[in-house]
Amino acid sequence: MQIRLNLEAVEKLRPEIIDRKQREAAIAVREARNQADQFTKSLRAILADLKRVRRTVMESKTVATRLEAFFEEFVDSC
């Protein structure tokens, strides 16, 4: 939680900061936070897709239809 608060505080820093090293560090940390947020969104999307695939496969009644659902939902989408 503290890391997130620190990153949010850095996000509020402006690029007009006078000290060049401070400005570059602030911009780098802000970009790292943006990239971490995008990565987190990607992971959440992947998890949602995997849950959907699992649900589809588990709703199938036979082993054959489970395999078919798995290949249709997971393998073909990769």
Contacts in CASP RR format, 6 or more apart in sequence:
PFRMAT RR
TARGET T0000
AUTHOR 0000-0000-0000
METHOD contacts of the structure
MODEL  1
MQIRLNLEAVEKLRPEIIDRKQREAAIAVREARNQADQFTKSLRAILADL
KRVRRTVMESKTVATRLEAFFEEFVDSC
7 29 0 8 1.000
7 32 0 8 1.000
7 33 0 8 1.000
10 26 0 8 1.000
10 29 0 8 1.000
10 30 0 8 1.000
10 33 0 8 1.000
11 30 0 8 1.000
11 33 0 8 1.000
13 26 0 8 1.000
13 30 0 8 1.000
15 23 0 8 1.000
15 26 0 8 1.000
15 27 0 8 1.000
16 23 0 8 1.000
17 23 0 8 1.000
17 26 0 8 1.000
49 77 0 8 1.000
52 73 0 8 1.000
53 70 0 8 1.000
53 73 0 8 1.000
53 74 0 8 1.000
56 69 0 8 1.000
56 73 0 8 1.000
57 66 0 8 1.000
57 69 0 8 1.000
57 70 0 8 1.000
57 73 0 8 1.000
57 74 0 8 1.000
58 66 0 8 1.000
59 69 0 8 1.000
60 66 0 8 1.000
60 68 0 8 1.000
60 69 0 8 1.000
END
